[in-house]
Amino acid sequence: MTHWNVRRLIRGAASAGWRPHEVRAMIPRDWLLVVAGYSDQAKAAKGPRPGEKAPGTDRARELFALLRERRALAGQGGLNDK
């Protein structure tokens, strides 16, 4: 639960006659920390998933073939000559 949501709870309770400090006293601190942590994790999860930008199997094979080719050329002196 973010700071803004706590304010919303307080405003909603004001119409029922509750005062802000009374509403805050009713909300356990541990619960606020758990909800804030969950919210932070949910925001982080919306980003790209791990490995999402990784090359596919075919692209990986192409890259390894290119690497083997370049290493073979380097052994012959082809790549290191400038």
N, C-alpha and C positions, 0 to 999 in steps of 0.2 A: 504494500500500500504506500503510495507516495504521499508527500506532504500535502499535495493538492487534495487528495482523497480524504485525508483527515479533516481538512478544512470543510470539505463538503459534508462529512458526517456531522461536524459541529454546527454548520448552518442548518442542516436538516433537523437536528435536535433542538435548535433554538425555537423553531415553530411549535415544538411540543412543550416548551417552557424550561428546557434544560440549559444550564449555563455552560460555557466552554470548559471551565476547569472540571466540572462534574462529568462531562463527556470524556475528557482526557483521562480522568481517574478510572473510568469504567473500561477503558481499552488496555489490556495487558501489554506491557512493553515487549515481552518476548514475542507476542503475536505480531506486533508491528515490525519487529526485526525479521521474523520469518517471512512475512508477506513482502517486505522490501527486498529481501534476498531473492525470493521467487520472481519478483518483478524484474530485478536486474538480470537474472538468468534468462527470462523470457525475451528480454530485449537483445541479449547476446545471441540467443538462438535464432533470431530473425536474420542474422548475417549469413554469409555463405557457409555451407556445411564443410567440415574437414574433408579434403580430398575431392571436393566438387570441381575444382579447376585442374585436377590431375589429368594427364593425357590418358587416352584410352589405350587398349592393348595394341592396336595397330600402330598408333602414333609412337608408343613406347618402343615397339620393334623397329620402326623407322629410325628413331633416335639412336638406339643401340647399334644398328647397322652403320649409321653415319659415324658413330664413335669408333667402331672397329675399323672402318675405312680410314678415318683420320689417324688412328694409332698406327695403322699399317704404313700410311704415307710418312708419318713422323719417323718411323723406324728406317725408312728409305732416305730420309733427309728432305722429303718433299715439303713438309709443313714448316720446318724450322728455318729454311732458307729465306732470308729477307733481303 
